[in-house]
Amino acid sequence: MWDTGASHLHRLGDYLNKTSNPFNQWEPVDSSAAAIAAQGLLRLEIISRRRTKKNATRYRQAALTIANSLLAEPYLATQSKHQGLLLHSVYHRPNGWDYTAAKQKVPNGESSMWGDYHMRELALVLLREAKAENYLCFFAPGQAESPAAKYE
């Protein structure tokens, strides 16, 4: 959901245990937040596996579950005329800046540059992993500080 404190969440019933529906009539979902979360969970899994191994499998499974949803309809833009990658991103719900289509009660169907950016980052992490490429980071895993620090 776009906000865990949204005022109409109670109208969706047990929404935490159901598949999200971007076309519901009460609260918008925010796919950009899901892309950010999935990317973060994958990175947590990578770090956790290298250090303590605690919860690594859980982080990975959660990330892959989210990625599986985002990389398919209704979240992945499949129409060639749409200018974004990831649909159902929320821009600024409190100020009413999100587009609500005719016959819809809440915003849906929009893309945002941060949603597309984080969806692309998520896909790149998965692609690099599938190709067994090195995990890219600012410093080597397990290194106490960035290599750039020695030049400061």
C-alpha positions as CSV (number, residue, x, y, z in Angstrom):
1,M,0.0,0.0,0.0
2,W,1.1,3.6,-0.5
3,D,1.1,4.2,3.3
4,T,0.7,1.8,6.2
5,G,-1.2,4.5,8.0
6,A,-3.6,5.2,5.2
7,S,-7.1,6.0,6.5
8,H,-9.0,3.4,4.4
9,L,-6.9,0.4,4.8
10,H,-9.4,-1.2,7.2
11,R,-11.9,-1.3,4.2
12,L,-9.6,-3.7,2.4
13,G,-9.9,-6.4,5.1
14,D,-6.9,-8.6,5.7
15,Y,-4.8,-6.8,3.0
16,L,-1.5,-8.0,4.5
17,N,-2.3,-11.6,3.6
18,K,-3.8,-11.0,0.2
19,T,-2.3,-10.1,-3.2
20,S,-2.3,-6.4,-3.7
21,N,-4.9,-5.0,-6.1
22,P,-3.9,-1.7,-7.7
23,F,-7.5,-1.3,-8.9
24,N,-9.1,-1.4,-5.5
25,Q,-11.5,1.4,-4.6
26,W,-10.0,2.5,-1.3
27,E,-6.3,3.0,-1.3
28,P,-3.6,3.1,-4.0
29,V,-0.7,0.7,-3.9
30,D,2.8,2.0,-4.5
31,S,4.9,-0.3,-6.7
32,S,7.9,2.0,-6.5
33,A,8.1,1.3,-2.7
34,A,7.9,-2.4,-3.5
35,A,10.8,-2.2,-6.0
36,I,12.9,-0.4,-3.4
37,A,12.0,-2.9,-0.8
38,A,12.8,-5.9,-3.0
39,Q,16.2,-4.4,-4.0
40,G,17.0,-3.7,-0.4
41,L,16.0,-7.3,0.7
42,L,18.3,-8.8,-2.0
43,R,21.2,-6.6,-0.8
44,L,20.5,-7.7,2.8
45,E,20.5,-11.3,1.7
46,I,23.9,-10.8,0.0
47,I,25.4,-9.1,3.1
48,S,23.8,-11.5,5.5
49,R,25.0,-14.6,3.6
50,R,28.6,-13.3,3.7
51,R,28.5,-12.4,7.4
52,T,26.2,-14.3,9.7
53,K,23.9,-16.2,7.3
54,K,21.1,-15.4,9.7
55,N,17.8,-14.7,7.8
56,A,19.6,-14.7,4.4
57,T,17.1,-17.2,2.9
58,R,14.1,-15.3,4.2
59,Y,15.4,-12.0,2.8
60,R,16.0,-13.6,-0.6
61,Q,12.6,-15.3,-0.7
62,A,10.8,-12.1,0.2
63,A,12.7,-10.2,-2.5
64,L,12.0,-12.8,-5.2
65,T,8.3,-12.9,-4.3
66,I,8.1,-9.1,-4.7
67,A,10.1,-9.2,-7.9
68,N,7.9,-11.9,-9.3
69,S,4.9,-9.7,-8.9
70,L,6.5,-6.5,-10.2
71,L,7.9,-8.2,-13.3
72,A,4.4,-9.2,-14.6
73,E,1.1,-7.5,-15.2
74,P,-0.5,-5.5,-13.7
75,Y,2.7,-3.9,-12.5
76,L,5.0,-4.2,-15.5
77,A,4.1,-1.8,-18.3
78,T,3.5,-3.9,-21.4
79,Q,1.8,-1.4,-23.7
80,S,4.4,0.0,-26.2
81,K,2.9,3.6,-25.9
82,H,3.4,3.8,-22.2
83,Q,6.5,5.7,-21.3
84,G,7.3,4.0,-18.0
85,L,8.4,0.6,-16.9
86,L,6.6,0.1,-13.6
87,L,2.9,0.9,-13.2
88,H,1.0,1.9,-10.1
89,S,3.6,4.2,-8.6
90,V,2.4,6.9,-6.2
91,Y,3.7,10.4,-6.6
92,H,2.2,12.5,-3.8
93,R,-1.1,11.2,-2.5
94,P,-1.6,13.7,0.4
95,N,-1.4,16.6,-2.1
96,G,-3.6,14.9,-4.6
97,W,-0.9,15.0,-7.3
98,D,-1.6,11.5,-8.6
99,Y,-3.7,11.0,-11.7
100,T,-7.0,9.2,-11.1
101,A,-8.5,7.7,-14.3
102,A,-12.1,8.0,-15.2
103,K,-14.3,5.5,-13.4
104,Q,-11.5,4.9,-10.8
105,K,-11.7,6.1,-7.2
106,V,-8.0,6.0,-6.4
107,P,-4.9,6.7,-8.5
108,N,-3.3,3.8,-10.4
109,G,-1.6,3.2,-13.7
110,E,1.1,5.8,-13.3
111,S,4.9,5.4,-13.5
112,S,7.5,7.5,-11.8
113,M,11.2,8.0,-12.5
114,W,12.2,6.7,-9.1
115,G,9.9,3.6,-9.5
116,D,11.4,2.9,-12.9
117,Y,15.0,3.5,-11.6
118,H,14.5,1.1,-8.7
119,M,12.8,-1.5,-10.9
120,R,15.7,-1.4,-13.2
121,E,18.2,-1.7,-10.3
122,L,16.3,-4.7,-9.0
123,A,16.3,-6.3,-12.4
124,L,20.1,-5.6,-12.8
125,V,20.9,-7.2,-9.4
126,L,18.9,-10.3,-10.5
127,L,20.5,-10.4,-14.0
128,R,24.1,-10.0,-12.6
129,E,23.3,-12.9,-10.2
130,A,21.9,-15.1,-13.0
131,K,25.1,-14.5,-15.0
132,A,27.2,-15.1,-11.9
133,E,28.8,-11.7,-12.2
134,N,30.3,-9.9,-9.3
135,Y,28.0,-8.1,-7.0
136,L,28.7,-4.4,-7.4
137,C,29.2,-2.2,-4.4
138,F,31.1,0.9,-3.3
139,F,33.7,-1.2,-1.4
140,A,34.7,-4.8,-1.1
141,P,32.4,-6.9,1.2
142,G,33.9,-7.2,4.6
143,Q,36.2,-4.2,4.1
144,A,35.9,-1.8,7.0
145,E,36.0,1.3,4.8
146,S,35.8,2.4,1.2
147,P,39.0,2.2,-0.9
148,A,38.5,5.8,-1.7
149,A,39.1,6.7,2.0
150,K,42.8,6.2,1.6
151,Y,42.9,9.1,-1.0
152,E,41.1,11.6,1.3
